[in-house]
Amino acid sequence: MKRAKVAYGGAIHDAFEHPAGVQLADGRVLSEEAVVWLPPFEVGTIIALGLNYADHVKELSKELTVTTQDEPLAFLKGRSSLIGHRAQTRRPEGVAFMHYECELAVVIGSTAKNVKRDEAMQHVAGYTVANDYAIRDYLENYYRPNLRVKNRDGGTVLGPWLVDAADVPDAHALPLRTLVNGVVTQQGNTRDLITDIPALIEYLSGFMTLHAGDVILTGTPDGVVNVNVGDEVVTEIDGIGRLVNTIVADATFGR
Amino acid sequence: MMSNIFQPPVGATVYGTLLNHREALAALGDQVHVAPYKAPPKAPILYIKPRNTWARSGDAVLVPSDAAELQMGATLGLVIARTACKVSAAEALDHVAGFVVMNDISVPHESFYRPSMRFKCRDGSCPMGAYVSRDAVANPDALAVTVKIDGEVVQHTDTGGRVRSVAQLLADVTEFMTLNPGDVLSIGVAAHAPLAHAGQRVTITIEGVGQLENVLLAEELV
């Protein structure tokens, strides 16, 4: 099943996929454009992975100060960075390199502590698409990628759907891609994850308890390019969803 | 309002600030100019203490089997009252509901190059409390901070000496991200944060805010 959370008619609703767009839990069928899309579940701790596709590591290797990696590069994002499908993300005036990152987001369904790889997938509730924006102009070499790069308002796009894990036979064989204004700029496949989903759950739950609603953004493949004001950025993963975002200028936010 | 019990509301985010204490930054010396850092920090460097780290005064802090000692990061937390987006330093404190004593506990680590979840995000590694409302504190940049281990003072510092004062930190952080009601932002841990091991009792007192006390227990005994 594919579920969403949307705002419509003065309330927030659980909603489901429908041939005409979306059906609210109360029965109303609406077009995709008629509702405001929210992140599709109550989001807990947001964990993101850097450098988790080999081709992307190569892409960034020129600017990395230290390239050796003895454990997954995991960092956290705050909930104030979250937005849903069909929303806007601000590109500050004067920055040179702001880019999207299309990522498979793994949503935890049950408490996980010291979980071994073999049992890890039992703790997955489902999947959604994430677009994990970064503005590289603000990179500093302290707790890199620092939050000024990664934790900006509207910088974590999630949705449209939470797809039940049972409906995804193999989460490690999903083609993913990004289109900017309809042109494919990034392509990959989740089979190329350096640290795969069960290994990530084993690693993270080895030092912290994961709870239902926590989400792991599993990293992005090669092909991140600069986006500009007015661009429509579509991050999509086959079988999971097609997540649309638009880049807007400071003026939209009164800046 | 004054309370020994403090817990961030559901959905809040607790942020820590790295190297905001001038002496802590100075302790890195010339390292800040060479790889991997290459330059001193410019904007505030933040990190997140996720919900699995939240604990209260009186809760046991578990010392993981792979760490002999933990670093006790006594600091002041600013609890946000209302949405703070691009606030000026002059109006920053209007967005603060109150102040909380925090122990931002870390597994000791040398490098600040990568965000170190394995060192900063252990379960129960962010005890918080006591809490006072903003009007109870005249100047949050000049509060004495005392850390005792088993009753003996091991660190005596204060909330001043920061690269960014409370108001300036709020201004510079909210320039690039919004803080929401219930979020907590720490002013950063002072230099020479003391170490403690299983079996010890850690008491942090911040003048005018209150006291936070926790006992460390070996994880394998629990």
Interface residues (C-beta under 8 A of the other chain):
Chain A: G44 T45 I47 T65 V66 E71 L73 A74 F75 L76 K77 G78 R79 S80 S81 K113 Y138 E140 N141 Y142 Y143 R144 P145 N146 L147 R148 N151 R152 D153 L204 F207 M208 T209 L210 H211 R255
Chain B: G11 T13 Y15 L18 L19 A35 P36 Y37 K38 A39 P41 K42 A43 P44 I45 L46 Y47 I48 P50 R51 N52 T53 P64 C85 K86 F112 Y113 R114 P115 S116 M117 R118 C121 R122 D123 F176 M177 T178 L179 N180 D183
